[in-house]
């Protein structure tokens, strides 16, 4: 075989695994989950059949758990995404200081993220906020009152969000790379004009890194909507389903409670649409606030 | 003189901030480690790090080695490796080949392929879970490790493919052309010329695949229910639940044990994934 025909055929051979994977693991389940969402489909049932929009109607009219977990999810995303973004940008900012040993801190700060959703970390987090846990011990040592983190819906949600904010590593690293790429000449120009550090941060740094803010914002939002571990392992949805995230509801409907795959598929489609609508509107809005330099 | 003093004060405050944040980041982990040397009473009364009795008492660790699941830590860790090793290997191979095709060749439909790779990057995985479960169930693969690694053979992780495409773009094409002049075919060019250049990013992909797999809980939770086959993540949870709250030292020691594989890899490979993530984007 000569080189030319090799170069002509080779890409099709190389791309074949991806094409197969895309069809089997992406297109097929996508179509099938849509189909399932219109079915009464239980594992090991012989009575699986199409029921039209019944799953969706039931969700909206006859399922108090759905609306609770829907709002819990929205609340979690609204609380977590800005918290993670602000925190990781702040950390990236201080890691951008020209100081000796700053690389050591960069590595150290990354450790909680690399342990990610590890059950051990989630469990540790749960213990930290228990009534007699480390956080309350520190609070009482400082003269404060014990806090019952898991009985108040807002506080329980906050515990879940704080876990994600503590694991800001990858978001922070991307911010850091962006901050290092801001041209120094702009700051010098700003300094000549007599701008304060504070003013320069908001008038120079932030506008320049808006594309990266958009990217992190979208990725964090998609991830936050699909959060599972903290709701399932830390709060178990307590109190009264107020921290019961949709992803947990989907899991329990499909694999625990009654193996109701059809209803779970419908729930996952609602979550999917929610994510898509939000992602799209963020992209749409981006032309008003994202600045591309080239 | 005045400026220098001002600068010194400035950097002093910066170190203070760095150390304070560092404490918030690492204190819980250090506390978890030292708590394994404390009794229940001490765990609940002292927020300090140093255990009263020092670090001599490893009995919690000995109790923790048996995971309350009827199996040891090592057994469950081996279970994790049984799908993480093939998953890591195949993810690397399939992603590199896909990225190679997209970044180095022109072929019909290439633009669509690239658009779909980006599109699936933004697709939430939740939508695929239930049909894939039914699919694997029909194949009789529930309670096997296949569902946890078979996908890896088909470059389904768009994040890695995208990351590799970005890296391919930084390698001059002259390198490929020279190797073709030397008589390499396209596959040989990839293996002998490009992969050595890509080594840092290949290691990054391997390490991240392994780490995320190690930390994954929902995946194995769905597919593996048989106690003897539980991987570390699910086994840890099961063990903690079985322990209830009688023996905190043991629970903490089990937890810390479960973190050791990830911490070890981090110690050896940290520069790879901090740099790797910075080049393209985020996850995890």
Boltz contact constraints between the chains, C-beta under 6 A:
constraints:
  - contact:
      token1: [A, 6]
      token2: [B, 185]
      max_distance: 6.0
  - contact:
      token1: [A, 6]
      token2: [B, 186]
      max_distance: 6.0
  - contact:
      token1: [A, 10]
      token2: [B, 186]
      max_distance: 6.0
  - contact:
      token1: [A, 11]
      token2: [B, 101]
      max_distance: 6.0
  - contact:
      token1: [A, 11]
      token2: [B, 105]
      max_distance: 6.0
  - contact:
      token1: [A, 11]
      token2: [B, 107]
      max_distance: 6.0
  - contact:
      token1: [A, 14]
      token2: [B, 97]
      max_distance: 6.0
  - contact:
      token1: [A, 14]
      token2: [B, 101]
      max_distance: 6.0
  - contact:
      token1: [A, 15]
      token2: [B, 101]
      max_distance: 6.0
  - contact:
      token1: [A, 17]
      token2: [B, 94]
      max_distance: 6.0
  - contact:
      token1: [A, 17]
      token2: [B, 154]
      max_distance: 6.0
  - contact:
      token1: [A, 17]
      token2: [B, 155]
      max_distance: 6.0
  - contact:
      token1: [A, 18]
      token2: [B, 98]
      max_distance: 6.0
  - contact:
      token1: [A, 18]
      token2: [B, 155]
      max_distance: 6.0
  - contact:
      token1: [A, 20]
      token2: [B, 154]
      max_distance: 6.0
  - contact:
      token1: [A, 21]
      token2: [B, 154]
      max_distance: 6.0
  - contact:
      token1: [A, 21]
      token2: [B, 155]
      max_distance: 6.0
  - contact:
      token1: [A, 21]
      token2: [B, 156]
      max_distance: 6.0
  - contact:
      token1: [A, 25]
      token2: [B, 151]
      max_distance: 6.0
  - contact:
      token1: [A, 25]
      token2: [B, 156]
      max_distance: 6.0
  - contact:
      token1: [A, 26]
      token2: [B, 120]
      max_distance: 6.0
  - contact:
      token1: [A, 29]
      token2: [B, 128]
      max_distance: 6.0
  - contact:
      token1: [A, 29]
      token2: [B, 131]
      max_distance: 6.0
  - contact:
      token1: [A, 29]
      token2: [B, 132]
      max_distance: 6.0
  - contact:
      token1: [A, 32]
      token2: [B, 131]
      max_distance: 6.0
  - contact:
      token1: [A, 33]
      token2: [B, 127]
      max_distance: 6.0
  - contact:
      token1: [A, 33]
      token2: [B, 130]
      max_distance: 6.0
  - contact:
      token1: [A, 33]
      token2: [B, 131]
      max_distance: 6.0
  - contact:
      token1: [A, 94]
      token2: [B, 17]
      max_distance: 6.0
  - contact:
      token1: [A, 97]
      token2: [B, 14]
      max_distance: 6.0
  - contact:
      token1: [A, 99]
      token2: [B, 11]
      max_distance: 6.0
  - contact:
      token1: [A, 99]
      token2: [B, 14]
      max_distance: 6.0
  - contact:
      token1: [A, 105]
      token2: [B, 18]
      max_distance: 6.0
  - contact:
      token1: [A, 105]
      token2: [B, 22]
      max_distance: 6.0
  - contact:
      token1: [A, 107]
      token2: [B, 270]
      max_distance: 6.0
  - contact:
      token1: [A, 108]
      token2: [B, 22]
      max_distance: 6.0
  - contact:
      token1: [A, 109]
      token2: [B, 25]
      max_distance: 6.0
  - contact:
      token1: [A, 110]
      token2: [B, 274]
      max_distance: 6.0
  - contact:
      token1: [A, 112]
      token2: [B, 25]
      max_distance: 6.0
  - contact:
      token1: [A, 114]
      token2: [B, 266]
      max_distance: 6.0
  - contact:
      token1: [A, 115]
      token2: [B, 259]
      max_distance: 6.0
  - contact:
      token1: [A, 115]
      token2: [B, 262]
      max_distance: 6.0
  - contact:
      token1: [A, 116]
      token2: [B, 215]
      max_distance: 6.0
  - contact:
      token1: [A, 116]
      token2: [B, 284]
      max_distance: 6.0
  - contact:
      token1: [A, 117]
      token2: [B, 215]
      max_distance: 6.0
  - contact:
      token1: [A, 117]
      token2: [B, 217]
      max_distance: 6.0
  - contact:
      token1: [A, 118]
      token2: [B, 215]
      max_distance: 6.0
  - contact:
      token1: [A, 119]
      token2: [B, 217]
      max_distance: 6.0
  - contact:
      token1: [A, 119]
      token2: [B, 233]
      max_distance: 6.0
  - contact:
      token1: [A, 119]
      token2: [B, 236]
      max_distance: 6.0
  - contact:
      token1: [A, 119]
      token2: [B, 237]
      max_distance: 6.0
  - contact:
      token1: [A, 120]
      token2: [B, 255]
      max_distance: 6.0
  - contact:
      token1: [A, 120]
      token2: [B, 258]
      max_distance: 6.0
  - contact:
      token1: [A, 120]
      token2: [B, 259]
      max_distance: 6.0
  - contact:
      token1: [A, 123]
      token2: [B, 240]
      max_distance: 6.0
  - contact:
      token1: [A, 123]
      token2: [B, 255]
      max_distance: 6.0
  - contact:
      token1: [A, 124]
      token2: [B, 32]
      max_distance: 6.0
  - contact:
      token1: [A, 128]
      token2: [B, 28]
      max_distance: 6.0
  - contact:
      token1: [A, 132]
      token2: [B, 44]
      max_distance: 6.0
  - contact:
      token1: [A, 134]
      token2: [B, 31]
      max_distance: 6.0
  - contact:
      token1: [A, 134]
      token2: [B, 47]
      max_distance: 6.0
  - contact:
      token1: [A, 137]
      token2: [B, 47]
      max_distance: 6.0
  - contact:
      token1: [A, 138]
      token2: [B, 47]
      max_distance: 6.0
  - contact:
      token1: [A, 170]
      token2: [B, 277]
      max_distance: 6.0
  - contact:
      token1: [A, 170]
      token2: [B, 282]
      max_distance: 6.0
  - contact:
      token1: [A, 170]
      token2: [B, 284]
      max_distance: 6.0
  - contact:
      token1: [A, 171]
      token2: [B, 282]
      max_distance: 6.0
  - contact:
      token1: [A, 173]
      token2: [B, 274]
      max_distance: 6.0
  - contact:
      token1: [A, 173]
      token2: [B, 277]
      max_distance: 6.0
  - contact:
      token1: [A, 173]
      token2: [B, 278]
      max_distance: 6.0
  - contact:
      token1: [A, 174]
      token2: [B, 282]
      max_distance: 6.0
  - contact:
      token1: [A, 177]
      token2: [B, 278]
      max_distance: 6.0
  - contact:
      token1: [A, 219]
      token2: [B, 282]
      max_distance: 6.0
  - contact:
      token1: [A, 222]
      token2: [B, 124]
      max_distance: 6.0
  - contact:
      token1: [A, 226]
      token2: [B, 124]
      max_distance: 6.0
  - contact:
      token1: [A, 226]
      token2: [B, 126]
      max_distance: 6.0
  - contact:
      token1: [A, 228]
      token2: [B, 218]
      max_distance: 6.0
  - contact:
      token1: [A, 229]
      token2: [B, 217]
      max_distance: 6.0
  - contact:
      token1: [A, 247]
      token2: [B, 126]
      max_distance: 6.0
  - contact:
      token1: [A, 254]
      token2: [B, 130]
      max_distance: 6.0
  - contact:
      token1: [A, 255]
      token2: [B, 222]
      max_distance: 6.0
  - contact:
      token1: [A, 261]
      token2: [B, 130]
      max_distance: 6.0
  - contact:
      token1: [A, 264]
      token2: [B, 130]
      max_distance: 6.0
  - contact:
      token1: [A, 265]
      token2: [B, 130]
      max_distance: 6.0
  - contact:
      token1: [A, 268]
      token2: [B, 126]
      max_distance: 6.0
  - contact:
      token1: [A, 268]
      token2: [B, 127]
      max_distance: 6.0
  - contact:
      token1: [A, 271]
      token2: [B, 126]
      max_distance: 6.0
  - contact:
      token1: [A, 272]
      token2: [B, 124]
      max_distance: 6.0
  - contact:
      token1: [A, 272]
      token2: [B, 127]
      max_distance: 6.0
  - contact:
      token1: [A, 275]
      token2: [B, 124]
      max_distance: 6.0
